[in-house]
């Protein structure tokens, strides 16, 4: 059992998760909603963002199964009625988290590509891409559903709204049953597709 690798992975997860959630809250604050600030979520303290299952248990299970590591945190509270742009404002708040993971992943790849620290830097990049792709799945309350809501017709919005309460349980069930294989395959393909894009734009050789 690779305990050192698990500890490094957990540190990467907590760091990436905190910045993901902080990006949501900061964007909401920039767009006029102070809910996250009032709830103490504009902080680098991981305990404020931690979800025991999604932030720790699930990623560690996936790590020891040699599956792509992904997960999430407690959703940052946002009152969309206070946001500039309403649905589009909410879409920007949702996009901020995955975009942060994408930027972190690219920074990790650049460190891997040009500065060494190969194993840790690549693990950092891969974990952040896994977080980004997972959170962009359009199932409430994941970030992808907020983006879909902004562009979807009313019929799709009415379908998504009741899933705000139960969608997270659907995600859990899919991950922990037969759907977990499909999730893993989808996320793995997405990760290595983006890594190949990083390789292409930095003039490296294919992974």
N, C-alpha and C positions, 0 to 999 in steps of 0.2 A: 504493500500500500504506500503510495507516494504522498506522505504527509506534508513534506516541504512544498511539493507542487500544489497540493490542496490549499495550503496557507497562502501561497502567492496568488492563486486563483481567487480566493476569497477576498484578499486585499484589493485586487483589481476590480472585482465585482462591486465592493462597497464604494470604492472611489468613483467608479463609472456611474453607479446608481445615484450617488449623491449629486453629481454634476448634472445628470439627466433630469432629476426632479427639481434641482435648483433652477435649471433652465426654464422648466415649465412655470415655476413660480415667478421668476424674474420677468419673463415675457408677459405674464398676466398682469403683474404690477406695472410694467411699462405701458400696457394697454388700458390701465385705469382700474383694475380690480385689486383690492388690498387683502382679499380673503387669505391667500397663502401667507402673506406677511403677518397678518393678525393671528394666524394659527401657528406661527413660529417656524414656518417651513422654508423661509429664506435664510437657510443656515447650512454650513458644511458638516454639521453634527449628524453622522449616519443614523443615530438612534431615533432622530426625528422622522426619518424616511423609511426605516426598516420595516419590511413585512417578513415575519419569520419563515414563511413557506416560500414565497416568490424570491426573496432576496438572499436566502441562505440555504434552506433545505433543498429546494428544487435544483439550483445550480450545482450543489455538491453531489446530489444524486446523479445528475447528468455527467459531472466530471468523472466520478468513479465508474460510470458505465461507458466511459470513452465516447460519449455522445457530445454534440455541439452544446456548449454552455450558453444558456439564456435564462432570463428571469425578469423580475420587475420589482417595484417597491410600492409603498402606499401611495395611491394617487394624490397628487397635490389638489387641495380644494380650490375650485374656481367657480365664481358666480358669473356665468356668461352674460347676465343682464347688465353687469357693470363694464363689460369689455367694449372698447371701440370696435366697431365692425361686426358685433354680435357673432353669427356663425363663422364668419371669416376670421374674426378675432380669436375665436375658440380654435379654429384650425391652425392659426399661427402658434398658439400656446401648445397645441398638441405636437406640431412639427418641431418645436424647439428642442424637445427631449431627444428624439431620434437623430436630429441634425447634430446635436452635441456629441452623440455617440459616433456618428460618422466622422466628425472632425477629430475626435480622440483616436479613432481607428486609423485615420490617415497619418496622424502624428506618430502613433506607434509604428506604423509601417515605415515611415521615413527614418525613424531611429533604427529599425531593423535593417533597412536598406543601406544606410550610409554611416551608421555609428556603431554597429555591433550590437551587443546585448541581445543576440538573436532570439533565444528561446522566450525570454520574458517579454521582449518588445512585440514579437509575433503573437504571443498569447494575449497580450493586451489588445492588439488590433483585432484578433479573431473574436474575443469576448465582446468587445464593443460593437462589432458588426452583428454578432448574434443578438445582442440587446436591441439594436436598431431594427433588424428585420422582424424579430418577434413582436416588438411594440407597434410595428406598422401593419400587423394583421388586422383587418377591419372588423373585429369582434369587440363590442363594448365590454369592459371600459378601456380597452387598449387604444393607443393613440391613433391607430389607423382608422378607427370608427369615427373619430372626431373629424378627420380629413374627409372621409366619405360623407359624413352628415352635411358638410358645408356645400357639397356639390350635388347631393342626391335629391331626387324629387320627393314630394311629400309622402308618397306611399312607402318609400324606403325609410324615411325618417320615422314614420309611425311604427315600422317594424323594428327599428333599432332601439327606440325609447324604452320598451319594456325589458329589453336585454341589459339595460344598465345595472339592474339588480342581480340578474341571474347569469349574465354573460361570463363573469369571472369563474363561476362553477363549471360552465361549459368548457372553458379553456382548461381548467384543472383536469376535467374528465378526459378530454381529448389527449392531453399530454400524458396522462398516467395509464391510458388504455391503448387500444390498437392505433388510435390517432397519433400517438407519440412517434411512431415510425415515420408517418407522413410529415409531421412537424420537423423532425430531425433531418429528413431528406431535403425538405424545402429550405430550411435554414442553412444546412451545409452547402447546398448548391448556390444559394444567395451569397454566402460568405466568400466562397472561392471565385464566384463570378466578379465580385467587387475587388477582391485581391488581384485578380488578373487585370482589372482596370487600373488599379494602383501601379502594378508592374509596368503596364503599357505607357502610362503617362510619366513614369520616372525613368524610362529607358532601360529597364532591367530585363532579365530573362524570365520566361514563364515559370510559374510555380509548379 
